[in-house]
C-alpha cells in the first residue's frame, strides 16, 4: 500500500500542471490536499486519485464547473467514472481518426480554392446527403432571408471550409454527449452554454440564427426522422437531448 505523500511541487511536475492550477483546484474544493504540521499542502493517495479523475475529465473537454458537479453527486464512484471516461475517450478517438482521414483526403486532392460540390461534401460528412434536403428547404424557406443568406455563404465554401465546419460541429456534438452521458440535465446552465455555442456556429457558417429560429431547429431534430438518425450517429439519444436543451435555453 502506498503511504508516501507528495508536495504540491512534486504533484505539479508529475501531472504536468502548474502549482497555480493545483492551488485553484484546492480553493474550489475539487482536489483538496491535506496540510502538514507546517501548513504546507501534501497529497496522498485519495488526492492523487481525485486529481487523476479531474485530469481525465479535463482532457475530455469538461469544464471545471461540470467536473465539480459530477464528482459532487452522492452516487459518484471512481470505478464507474473511469469506465465512463474510457468510453468517452474511445468515442473521441474514433472522431479524431475520422477527421485525420478526411484531412488526408483533402490534402491529397489539393483543395486550395476549390469549391465543393455535393459529391465532394459527402467525402467530408459521410452518408448524410445535403442535396436530399435542398428542394424541401427551398420550398419551405426559399423566400426567407435566412435561406438566401445560407445559400450565398455556403456556395463559396472550399473543402477546407467544410472540414473546419465539420470539426466545430463534432466538438459541439461531443460536448452535448459528454453532458448527456454524465447525467447533466438538458435544462442546466452547462447545457445552455453548449446550446449557445451551437447557435453561434449556425450564425457564423450559415445564417443569423435567432433563438426563435434555433428553437424551431431543435424541434425538427426530433420531429424529422432523417435529422434524428443523422444526429444520433454521434450517440444514441443525442438528438432528443439537444432538442430538449435548445428548448430550455430558448424559453
N, C-alpha and C positions, 0 to 999 in steps of 0.2 A: 504493500500500500504506500502511495506517495504521500509524504508528510512535509516535504520541503516547501517553504514559502518563497515567493519571489517579490522583489521590489518593483515599483512602478516602472523604473528604468529597464529592468530585466524583461518585464512583460511587453513593454513598448518595442524592444528590439526583437523579441521572439515573434510577436504578432505583426510586426512591420506597420505599426501605427505610432502616432505621436503621443508623447506624455500628456499633452493638452487634451487629446481625444479621450484618453483614459480618465483624466480629471473630469471631463464633461460627462462621461458615462456614469461616474460616481455621483456627480451633482444632480443628475436627473433620475437617479435611483435604478439605472439599468444594470450596471456592473458595480456593485458596492464592495470594496475591499475591506479587510479588517484593518485594525490600527495596531502598530507596535507600541511598546511602553513609551517610546519617544514620540509617538504621534504620527509616525510615517505610515503610508499606505503599504500594506502587504497582501499578497494574493496567494491563496491556497487552491486546492482542487475545486471547490464549488465555484469560486470566482473565475478560474480559468475555463471551466466547463461552460459557464454562462457567457463568457466573452467569446468563446468558440461559436456558440449558437448565434450570438449577435452578429458576428462577422460573416457567418453563412447567410443570414438574412440580408445583411447589407450587400453582399455580393449578388444576391438575387434581386436587388433593386428596392427593397423595402425601406421606407423612411424610419427614422428613429421613433417617430410618433407611433407608427404602425407596430414596430417591434415591441415597444413598451406596452402597447395594448395587448398584443398577442401573449407575451410572456407573463403578463399580469392576470391572465384568465385563470380562474380557480382550477380548471381542468387541464391546464398546460402541463405537459410531461416531456422530458428531454428526449426519450426514445422515439415517441411518436413525432416530435418536432423534427428530429434528424431524418426519419423516414420520409416525412413530407418534404423536407428540403432536398433530399436526394431526387425525389420525383420531379420537383420543380427544376432542379439543375439538369436532369435528363431532358426535359422539355426545352429548356433554354439551349442546350447543346444541339438539339435537333434543329431549332430555328437558326442558330448560328451557322451550322453546316449547310443548311439550305441557302442561306444568304451568301456564303462563300462560293457555292456552286453557281449561283446566279451572277455574282460578280465576275467569276472566272469566265462565264459565257459572254458577259458583256465586254470584257477585255479582249477576248478572242475575236469578237466581231467588230472591234474598233468603233466604239459608239459616238465618238466626238461629232456633235452637231447633227446626228441622225434622228429624225422624228420617227417615233414608234407607230406602227400600225397595230391592229388588234392581235394579229397573229404573234407579233413580237412581244406584246404585252403579256400574252399567255406564258411566255418563257419566264417572265418575272413573277407573275401572280398565280401560276399553277393552272388548275382547270376551271377557275372562275372566269367566265367569259363576259366582259363588259358589253360586247355587242348584243348579247341576249337581252339587255335592258334598254338599248338605245331607242328603239321605236316607241316602246312603252313610256320611257322618260320624256321623249319629245311630245307625245300625245298628251301626257298629264301635265307637264310643266314647261312645254316649249315656249309659251308666251311670258314666262316669268323672268325677272332679272337674274335670279339665281342660276337658272338653266343656261341663259345666254352667257353669263359670266363664267360658268364652269366650262362650257364648250370652247370659249375663247382661250381660257388658260390652258386646258389640257391639250388642245390642238398643237401647242408649241412645245410640249414636253419631250425631252430626249429620253433615251434608255436610262441614262444616269439619273435624270429627274425622277423617273418612275421607281428606280431602285432605292433612292433616298426616301421617296414616298412610302414604299413598302416597309422599309426599315423602321420608319416612325410608327406606322400602323402596328407592326409586330411588337414594338416596345409598349405601345398603349394597350394592346390586347393582353400582353404579358402582365402588365400592371393590374389590369382588371382580374386576370386569372389568379394572380398572387393574392389579391384581396378575397376573392371568392373561395379559394382553397383554404385560406386562413380563417374563414368564417366571419369575415368583416361584413356587416350588413350593407346592402346597396344604398341605404339611406344615410350612411355615415359620412362624416366630413372627409375621411380618406378617399372614399369612392367619389365624392363630389369633386375633389381635386383632379382625379383622373378623367372624370366627365368633362371638366373644363379643358383639359389637355386635348381630348378628343374633338371637342367643338372648335378649339383653336386650330387643330390640324385641318379640319374641313375648311375653315375660313381662309387658311393660308394656301391650300392647294386647289380648292375648287371654287367656292363662293362664300360670300359673307353669311355665315350661319348664325342666325339669331337663336335665342333659347326656344322660341316658339317652333322654329323650323327643326331644331335639334330634337325637340320633344316628339315631333312627327316622325322623324327618322327612327327614334327609339321604338316607337310603336310598330313601325314597319319591320324592325328586326325580328319581331315575334309573330307579326300578322302575315308576313310573306315567307312561306317555307323555304324559298330559294335563299333569302338573306339568312334565315336561321341556320340552314345547312352550311352555308359558306362560313359564317362566323363560328359556328360550333366545331369546325375543323381545328380551331385553335384550342378547343377544350369543351367538353360536353357541358351544356348549360350556360355557356358564356353569353349567348345572345339574350337569354332571359335576364341574366344578371345585369348586362349592360342596359337593357331596356328599363329595368326597374331603377337602376342608378340614375339614368338620364331623366326619367320621370320624376324622381325625388328631387334632383337638382334643379329641374325646370319649374317646379311648383312654387 
